[in-house]
Amino acid sequence: MIVWRQLVVNKDTNVSLLTQHYKCIIIGTYEPKEVVMGQYITTGELSSRIKYDARYIRNCLLDSVFIEGVHYIRPFGRRKILFIWEAIEGEMHKASNDEIPIIPLRAGGAIHG
């Protein structure tokens, strides 16, 4: 007769002591996955990621390059600004791809220089 026991173990439990005490075999581990909908970062974190000063981001980039609702939000209608990193990263890649020089040709084609 085989009796199976199920142990619920959290992250901080010492598994080697459990196996000695219960004489069981640990088959696998379970770690819950984080649900990430969008990574919200503050102005200070954004300034360290894109290497611009936080004041420059607030004064120059906030309403000219970054659009509220697309690149940043004001949670609960307050003063605090949270930036959406994926949207900002996409905007930076899009802007760098737009800067590739294109030389128009007479026949209507173009050369990417």
C-alpha positions in Angstrom: 0.0 0.0 0.0 1.4 3.4 -1.0 0.2 6.5 0.8 0.9 9.9 -0.9 1.3 13.0 1.2 1.1 16.5 -0.1 3.1 19.2 1.6 2.6 22.9 1.0 5.9 24.6 1.3 6.5 28.3 1.0 9.7 30.0 -0.2 11.4 30.2 3.2 10.9 26.6 4.3 14.1 24.5 4.6 13.3 21.6 2.1 16.2 19.4 3.3 14.7 19.3 6.9 11.3 18.4 5.5 12.7 15.5 3.4 14.5 14.1 6.4 11.4 14.4 8.7 8.7 13.2 6.3 10.9 10.9 4.2 9.4 12.1 1.0 10.7 13.1 -2.4 10.3 16.6 -3.6 9.3 16.4 -7.3 9.2 20.1 -8.2 8.8 23.6 -6.9 6.1 26.1 -7.5 6.7 29.8 -7.7 3.7 32.0 -8.5 4.2 34.2 -11.6 3.9 37.9 -11.4 1.3 39.5 -13.6 2.9 42.4 -15.3 0.5 44.6 -17.2 2.8 47.5 -17.7 5.9 48.7 -15.9 5.2 52.1 -14.3 8.3 54.1 -13.3 8.8 57.4 -11.6 10.6 60.4 -13.1 13.8 59.6 -11.1 13.8 56.0 -12.4 13.2 57.2 -16.0 16.0 59.7 -15.7 18.4 56.9 -14.7 17.3 54.7 -17.5 17.5 57.2 -20.4 20.3 59.3 -18.9 18.5 62.6 -18.9 18.1 64.9 -15.9 14.7 64.6 -14.1 14.1 68.3 -14.4 14.7 68.2 -18.2 12.1 65.4 -18.4 9.5 67.3 -16.5 10.2 70.7 -18.1 11.0 69.8 -21.8 9.9 66.3 -22.7 6.7 65.9 -20.6 4.2 67.7 -22.9 6.2 67.9 -26.1 7.4 64.3 -26.6 5.5 62.3 -24.0 1.7 62.3 -24.2 -0.5 61.8 -21.2 -2.4 58.6 -21.4 0.1 57.1 -23.8 3.5 57.6 -22.3 2.6 58.6 -18.7 -0.4 58.7 -16.4 -1.4 60.7 -13.3 -2.8 58.0 -11.0 -6.0 59.1 -9.1 -5.8 62.5 -10.8 -3.0 63.7 -8.5 0.4 65.4 -9.1 2.5 62.2 -9.1 3.5 61.2 -12.6 4.1 57.5 -13.5 5.7 56.8 -16.9 4.9 53.7 -18.9 8.3 52.2 -19.8 7.2 50.1 -22.8 5.6 53.1 -24.5 8.6 55.3 -23.9 11.0 52.6 -25.1 8.9 52.1 -28.3 8.9 55.9 -28.9 12.7 56.0 -28.6 13.1 53.1 -31.1 10.6 54.7 -33.5 12.4 58.1 -33.3 15.8 56.4 -33.9 14.5 54.6 -37.0 13.0 57.8 -38.4 16.4 59.5 -38.3 17.9 57.2 -40.9 18.7 59.5 -43.9 16.9 58.8 -47.1 18.2 60.1 -50.4 15.5 60.5 -53.0 16.3 59.4 -56.6 15.1 61.0 -59.7 13.2 57.9 -60.9 11.1 57.9 -57.7 13.1 55.4 -55.6 15.2 56.1 -52.6 18.6 55.2 -51.1 18.9 54.6 -47.4 22.2 56.2 -46.5 
